């Protein structure tokens, strides 16, 4: 079924306005967030646990490590990261919702939590069942090939090659049907009139390794997650899924320049606490994670991951607005796609 891309994305246009609707700029937030805050009743008097629903090598693992380091630098409180990959975030979410809601357990998650709730309302709503502490990364996606690839060298030649393979071409992607990556790839393939097998990897490292080792022909990913491969000259982007060329990728065409008329979905990553956690502990955690975003170490990390191209900061209110909009947007898309929206 051919999808009406313009209709699908009439509400999804809101996603690309995240930067314009951020609750405040980094500079403004670092002025507002107090440099210190008293611990409520001595909380926390031991290490926090951060559940990460993805492996340590991918984007979530990297941002979790960077934020944990920044919070510890700021507060002196250690954070133990507990990686629970599987089910495109559902295994970790299930584990987190079963953990004590005492404030000692926090969660890292991405937009998959919003899209999962959009598809099945019985799954946790990250804007209601959780309290966003901070959204600390917002970014776009790209399609990559090996830099030494000779069968194709850019997006037009890649499309022509894929069309000639009779459905045998492959691209590494995440495993969850209905995820941001899968939705965008559906739009790309339909708009480009090409068939390509999406090879599923739930963990980042095997996904990147599949392209590096030649097991797949291309990779769908965000630039910060594969920065080391870009710096090493292993991968090169041939398509940017964004409305304009970011300055750091000024030589890479956007999907719009290649004739695709849809608004891009963006990846966002943030940190959460259970809605039933004690309110004074939640307030301290909000301060700790929002202020940690301003730490030099975290800012250096975000800069190194191209997370300064789009305004990556959302406080609790800004994150809730973003999540609620995303849920509505994904739900509309899923209905258009004919998926069983519950």
C-alpha positions as CSV (number, residue, x, y, z in Angstrom):
1,X,0.0,0.0,0.0
2,X,1.4,3.4,-1.0
3,X,1.1,5.8,1.8
4,X,0.1,9.5,1.6
5,X,3.3,10.9,3.0
6,X,2.1,14.5,3.1
7,X,-1.0,13.4,5.0
8,X,1.0,11.2,7.4
9,X,3.3,13.9,8.3
10,X,0.9,16.8,8.7
11,X,1.3,16.4,12.4
12,X,4.8,15.0,12.3
13,X,6.0,18.4,11.1
14,X,5.9,19.3,14.8
15,X,8.8,16.9,15.4
16,X,11.2,19.0,13.5
17,X,10.2,22.1,15.5
18,X,11.7,20.6,18.7
19,X,14.6,23.0,18.5
20,X,12.2,26.0,18.2
21,X,10.0,24.8,21.0
22,X,12.6,23.9,23.5
23,X,11.7,25.2,27.0
24,X,14.9,27.2,27.2
25,X,18.3,27.4,25.7
26,X,21.4,25.8,27.3
27,X,22.7,29.1,28.4
28,X,19.3,30.0,29.9
29,X,19.1,26.7,31.7
30,X,22.5,26.9,33.2
31,X,21.6,30.2,34.6
32,X,18.3,29.0,36.0
33,X,19.6,25.7,37.5
34,X,21.2,26.4,40.8
35,X,24.7,25.2,41.2
36,X,23.9,23.2,44.3
37,X,20.8,21.7,46.0
38,X,20.5,20.2,49.5
39,X,19.8,16.5,49.6
40,X,16.2,15.9,50.8
41,X,16.5,13.9,54.1
42,X,19.9,12.7,53.1
43,X,18.8,11.3,49.8
44,X,20.6,9.8,48.1
45,X,22.9,8.2,50.7
46,X,24.0,5.4,48.4
47,X,24.6,4.8,44.7
48,X,21.8,5.2,42.2
49,X,21.0,2.5,39.6
50,X,20.4,3.5,36.0
51,X,18.6,0.9,33.9
52,X,19.5,1.2,30.3
53,X,17.3,-0.8,27.9
54,X,20.1,-1.1,25.3
55,X,23.6,-2.4,25.1
56,X,26.6,-0.4,26.2
57,X,28.1,0.1,22.7
58,X,25.2,2.0,21.1
59,X,23.9,5.5,21.4
60,X,21.9,4.8,24.6
61,X,24.9,3.1,26.3
62,X,27.1,6.1,25.4
63,X,24.7,8.8,26.6
64,X,24.0,6.9,29.8
65,X,27.7,6.7,30.6
66,X,28.2,10.3,29.8
67,X,25.3,11.5,31.9
68,X,26.2,9.2,34.8
69,X,29.7,10.7,34.8
70,X,28.3,14.2,34.8
71,X,25.9,13.6,37.6
72,X,28.6,12.0,39.7
73,X,31.0,15.0,39.0
74,X,28.2,17.4,40.1
75,X,26.9,15.6,43.1
76,X,29.5,13.0,44.2
77,X,26.8,10.3,44.0
78,X,27.8,7.2,42.1
79,X,25.5,5.7,39.4
80,X,25.6,2.0,38.6
81,X,24.4,1.3,35.0
82,X,22.4,-1.9,34.5
83,X,22.1,-2.7,30.8
84,X,19.0,-4.8,29.9
85,X,18.8,-4.9,26.1
86,X,16.1,-6.7,24.2
87,X,12.8,-6.0,22.5
88,X,13.9,-2.5,21.3
89,X,13.7,-1.2,24.8
90,X,10.8,-3.2,26.2
91,X,12.9,-5.6,28.3
92,X,14.5,-2.7,30.1
93,X,11.3,-0.8,30.5
94,X,9.6,-3.9,32.0
95,X,12.5,-4.3,34.4
96,X,12.4,-0.7,35.4
97,X,8.6,-0.6,36.1
98,X,9.1,-3.6,38.4
99,X,11.9,-1.9,40.4
100,X,11.2,0.0,43.6
101,X,9.8,3.5,43.0
102,X,12.0,5.0,45.7
103,X,14.1,7.4,43.6
104,X,17.2,5.2,43.7
105,X,16.3,3.7,40.3
106,X,16.4,5.9,37.2
107,X,15.8,5.0,33.6
108,X,17.5,5.9,30.4
109,X,15.2,5.6,27.3
110,X,14.7,6.9,23.8
111,X,11.7,7.8,21.6
112,X,11.0,4.0,21.3
113,X,9.1,4.4,24.6
114,X,6.8,6.9,23.0
115,X,6.3,4.9,19.8
116,X,5.7,1.7,21.8
117,X,2.9,3.4,23.9
118,X,1.5,4.9,20.7
119,X,1.1,1.4,19.2
120,X,-0.2,-0.2,22.4
121,X,-1.6,2.1,25.1
122,X,-1.2,-0.7,27.7
123,X,2.5,0.0,27.6
124,X,4.0,2.6,29.9
125,X,3.4,6.2,28.8
126,X,6.8,8.0,29.4
127,X,5.0,11.3,30.0
128,X,2.5,9.9,32.6
129,X,3.8,6.7,34.1
130,X,7.3,8.2,34.3
131,X,8.6,11.7,35.1
132,X,11.2,12.9,32.6
133,X,14.2,14.3,34.4
134,X,15.8,15.7,31.3
135,X,16.0,15.0,27.5
136,X,19.6,15.5,26.7
137,X,19.9,14.5,23.1
138,X,17.9,15.2,19.9
139,X,19.4,14.2,16.6
140,X,18.7,13.2,13.0
141,X,19.4,10.0,11.1
142,X,21.6,9.1,8.1
143,X,22.3,6.2,5.7
144,X,25.9,5.0,5.6
145,X,28.0,2.9,3.3
146,X,31.6,1.8,3.6
147,X,34.0,4.4,2.5
148,X,35.9,2.0,0.3
149,X,32.7,0.8,-1.4
150,X,33.0,0.6,-5.2
151,X,29.5,-0.7,-6.2
152,X,28.0,2.7,-5.4
153,X,29.4,5.9,-4.1
154,X,26.5,8.2,-3.4
155,X,22.7,8.1,-2.9
156,X,21.7,8.1,-6.6
157,X,24.1,5.3,-7.4
158,X,23.1,3.3,-4.3
159,X,19.4,3.5,-5.3
160,X,20.1,2.4,-8.8
161,X,22.2,-0.5,-7.5
162,X,19.5,-1.6,-5.0
163,X,16.8,-1.5,-7.7
164,X,19.0,-3.8,-9.8
165,X,19.3,-6.4,-7.0
166,X,15.8,-7.7,-7.2
167,X,15.2,-7.4,-3.4
168,X,18.5,-8.9,-2.3
169,X,20.2,-5.7,-1.1
170,X,20.5,-5.4,2.7
171,X,20.6,-2.6,5.3
172,X,21.4,-2.9,9.0
173,X,18.7,-1.4,11.2
174,X,17.0,-1.9,14.6
175,X,14.7,-4.8,15.1
176,X,11.4,-3.2,16.2
177,X,8.7,-2.8,13.6
178,X,7.2,0.6,14.0
179,X,10.3,2.2,15.5
180,X,11.4,5.6,14.2
181,X,14.1,3.9,12.1
182,X,11.7,1.4,10.6
183,X,9.1,4.0,9.8
184,X,11.5,6.3,8.1
185,X,13.0,3.4,6.1
186,X,9.5,2.5,4.9
187,X,9.0,6.1,3.7
188,X,12.5,6.1,2.0
189,X,12.0,2.8,0.2
190,X,8.5,3.7,-1.1
191,X,9.6,7.2,-2.2
192,X,12.7,5.8,-3.9
193,X,10.9,2.8,-5.4
194,X,13.4,0.3,-4.1
195,X,13.2,-3.0,-2.2
196,X,15.8,-3.7,0.5
197,X,16.0,-6.3,3.2
198,X,16.3,-4.7,6.7
199,X,18.6,-6.9,8.8
200,X,17.7,-6.6,12.5
201,X,20.2,-5.9,15.2
202,X,19.0,-4.9,18.7
203,X,22.5,-3.9,19.8
204,X,24.6,-1.1,18.3
205,X,28.0,-2.8,18.1
206,X,26.9,-5.8,16.0
207,X,24.9,-3.5,13.8
208,X,27.9,-1.3,13.0
209,X,30.1,-4.4,12.7
210,X,27.8,-5.8,10.1
211,X,28.5,-2.9,7.8
212,X,32.2,-2.7,8.6
213,X,32.6,-6.4,7.9
214,X,30.6,-6.4,4.7
215,X,27.7,-8.5,5.9
216,X,25.2,-5.8,4.9
217,X,25.3,-3.2,2.1
218,X,24.3,-0.1,4.1
219,X,23.4,1.1,7.6
220,X,20.7,3.3,9.0
221,X,21.9,5.1,12.1
222,X,22.4,8.5,13.8
223,X,25.8,10.2,13.2
224,X,26.9,10.5,16.8
225,X,26.5,6.8,17.3
226,X,29.0,6.0,14.5
227,X,31.3,9.0,15.1
228,X,34.4,6.8,15.6
229,X,33.8,5.1,12.3
230,X,33.4,8.4,10.5
231,X,36.5,9.8,12.1
232,X,38.4,6.6,11.2
233,X,37.2,6.9,7.6
234,X,35.4,3.6,7.7
235,X,31.9,4.8,7.0
236,X,30.5,7.7,4.9
237,X,27.0,9.1,4.9
238,X,25.2,9.2,1.6
239,X,21.8,10.6,2.8
240,X,20.7,12.8,5.6
241,X,17.2,12.5,6.9
242,X,16.6,16.2,7.8
243,X,15.1,19.2,6.2
244,X,18.4,21.0,5.5
245,X,22.0,20.1,5.3
246,X,23.7,20.4,8.7
247,X,27.0,22.3,8.4
248,X,29.1,19.4,9.5
249,X,27.6,17.3,6.6
250,X,27.3,20.0,4.0
251,X,28.4,17.6,1.3
252,X,25.6,15.0,2.0
253,X,22.2,15.5,0.3
254,X,19.0,15.5,2.3
255,X,16.1,13.2,1.6
256,X,14.1,16.3,0.4
257,X,16.9,17.1,-2.1
258,X,16.5,13.5,-3.3
259,X,12.8,14.0,-4.0
260,X,11.3,12.6,-0.8
261,X,8.5,14.8,0.5
262,X,8.1,13.9,4.2
263,X,9.0,15.5,7.5
264,X,11.8,13.6,9.3
265,X,11.3,11.9,12.7
266,X,14.1,12.6,15.1
267,X,15.8,10.4,17.7
268,X,15.6,11.7,21.3
269,X,17.2,10.3,24.4
270,X,16.5,11.1,28.0
271,X,16.3,10.1,31.7
272,X,13.3,9.3,33.8
273,X,12.1,8.3,37.3
274,X,9.0,6.5,38.3
275,X,5.9,8.7,38.8
276,X,5.4,7.2,42.3
277,X,8.9,8.2,43.6
278,X,8.8,10.6,46.6
279,X,8.3,14.1,45.3
280,X,11.2,15.7,47.2
281,X,13.5,13.0,45.7
282,X,12.1,13.7,42.2
283,X,12.9,17.4,42.6
284,X,16.5,16.6,43.6
285,X,16.9,14.2,40.6
286,X,15.5,16.8,38.2
287,X,18.0,19.3,39.5
288,X,20.9,16.8,39.3
289,X,20.2,15.6,35.8
290,X,19.3,19.0,34.3
291,X,22.3,20.6,35.9
292,X,24.5,17.7,34.9
293,X,23.6,18.5,31.3
294,X,25.5,21.8,31.8
295,X,28.7,20.1,33.0
296,X,31.7,20.6,30.8
297,X,32.2,16.8,30.5
298,X,28.6,16.3,29.2
299,X,28.7,19.2,26.9
300,X,32.0,17.9,25.4
301,X,30.4,14.5,24.9
302,X,27.4,16.0,23.1
303,X,29.6,18.1,20.9
304,X,31.6,15.0,20.0
305,X,28.4,13.2,19.0
306,X,27.0,16.0,16.7
307,X,24.4,16.7,19.4
308,X,24.9,20.4,19.1
309,X,23.5,20.6,15.6
310,X,19.9,20.5,17.0
311,X,19.0,22.0,20.4
312,X,19.2,18.8,22.5
313,X,17.9,20.1,25.9
314,X,14.4,19.7,27.3
315,X,13.5,20.1,30.9
316,X,10.7,18.1,32.5
317,X,7.9,20.3,31.0
318,X,9.5,20.5,27.6
319,X,10.1,16.7,27.6
320,X,6.4,16.0,28.5
321,X,5.3,18.3,25.6
322,X,7.6,16.6,23.2
323,X,6.6,13.0,24.3
324,X,2.9,13.8,24.1
325,X,3.3,15.2,20.6
326,X,5.3,12.2,19.5
327,X,2.7,9.8,20.8
328,X,0.0,11.5,18.8
329,X,2.2,11.6,15.7
330,X,3.2,8.0,15.8
331,X,-0.3,6.9,16.4
332,X,-1.5,8.7,13.3
333,X,1.3,7.2,11.3
334,X,0.6,3.7,12.5
335,X,-3.1,4.0,11.6
336,X,-2.1,5.1,8.1
337,X,0.2,2.1,7.9
338,X,-2.6,-0.2,8.8
339,X,-1.0,-1.4,12.0
340,X,-3.1,-2.7,14.9
341,X,-3.2,0.3,17.2
342,X,-4.5,-0.6,20.6
